[in-house]
Amino acid sequence: MNGIKKSLRKSQKHGVGFTEAETVFGDLSAKMFYDDEHSDNEIREIIIGYSGENRLLAVCFTERENGITRIITARNVTNFERKDYEENERRQL
């Protein structure tokens, strides 16, 4: 029950539901990197990519030993993150 409440709170806070956040993993152009700043107790990663709703999102997640991906939080990217993402996309063309 606490996990569900936490998920609902974070979804309401950032305006991104976990169902939409899952779709970012299907973006073949998405960028992934380690979140060293928040990886004290577990290895966390961030993926930045487009969701199925065509929104550029940042999704923080961790991979469990059982192969399950746990989404910690999802949000719209900042202006800085958007600019960095778009510049990297142009360099790859």
Phi and psi in degrees as a GROMACS rama.xvg file:
@    title "Ramachandran Plot"
@    xaxis  label "Phi"
@    yaxis  label "Psi"
@TYPE xy
-61.7058  -38.2059  ASN-2
-62.0144  -39.0069  GLY-3
-67.0848  -45.0607  ILE-4
-61.8622  -42.745  LYS-5
-61.3787  -43.7872  LYS-6
-60.7293  -43.7252  SER-7
-66.0853  -40.8661  LEU-8
-61.5524  -47.9398  ARG-9
-65.9595  -37.5312  LYS-10
-62.0719  -44.1184  SER-11
-68.4242  -37.6713  GLN-12
-65.0015  -44.434  LYS-13
-100.209  -9.99596  HIS-14
73.5282  19.6842  GLY-15
-129.029  120.133  VAL-16
-79.9828  157.274  GLY-17
-68.3622  -28.2917  PHE-18
-64.0659  -44.3659  THR-19
-66.9518  -40.2502  GLU-20
-58.6937  -37.2067  ALA-21
-58.7533  -31.8817  GLU-22
-70.0653  -18.7904  THR-23
-62.0126  -31.012  VAL-24
-66.2539  -15.8588  PHE-25
-89.3839  -5.75461  GLY-26
-78.1175  110.671  ASP-27
-66.4388  -18.3656  LEU-28
-95.5944  0.730319  SER-29
-61.6895  149.919  ALA-30
-110.39  135.066  LYS-31
-120.307  143.533  MET-32
-154.615  160.413  PHE-33
-74.733  144.103  TYR-34
-101.38  75.8883  ASP-35
-58.4981  -34.3757  ASP-36
-63.6691  -29.4803  GLU-37
-117.096  23.0217  HIS-38
-106.56  37.6675  SER-39
-67.6483  -50.5781  ASP-40
-97.0041  -18.361  ASN-41
-155.771  156.292  GLU-42
-76.7301  120.87  ILE-43
-113.74  147.222  ARG-44
-128.937  160.551  GLU-45
-125.419  135.86  ILE-46
-118.281  132.934  ILE-47
-118.035  122.739  ILE-48
-171.193  179.84  GLY-49
-87.5275  137.675  TYR-50
-84.6347  174.954  SER-51
-63.9283  -18.4268  GLY-52
-91.7525  8.55208  GLU-53
62.847  34.8583  ASN-54
-108.616  137.745  ARG-55
-80.9684  115.727  LEU-56
-122.036  154.633  LEU-57
-110.491  123.83  ALA-58
-121.514  120.768  VAL-59
-93.8983  133.525  CYS-60
-150.706  168.875  PHE-61
-138.153  148.643  THR-62
-97.3933  125.643  GLU-63
-84.0474  159.785  ARG-64
-60.3662  -28.0071  GLU-65
-83.7471  8.68537  ASN-66
86.3877  1.5436  GLY-67
-83.8544  135.37  ILE-68
-94.3458  124.454  THR-69
-107.222  117.818  ARG-70
-79.7627  125.756  ILE-71
-90.5191  -47.6283  ILE-72
-158.021  157.858  THR-73
-143.916  141.209  ALA-74
-154.524  165.289  ARG-75
-67.4364  147.25  ASN-76
-70.3197  157.54  VAL-77
-77.7633  167.574  THR-78
-59.9914  -39.4467  ASN-79
-62.9826  -45.4489  PHE-80
-63.4017  -39.4966  GLU-81
-63.1885  -46.4103  ARG-82
-61.6925  -45.2598  LYS-83
-61.9357  -44.5825  ASP-84
-60.6698  -48.0889  TYR-85
-66.9925  -37.4495  GLU-86
-65.7188  -40.059  GLU-87
-65.9773  -35.4214  ASN-88
-65.006  -42.498  GLU-89
-64.7372  -37.2311  ARG-90
-64.0904  -28.1478  ARG-91
-84.2864  -12.5803  GLN-92
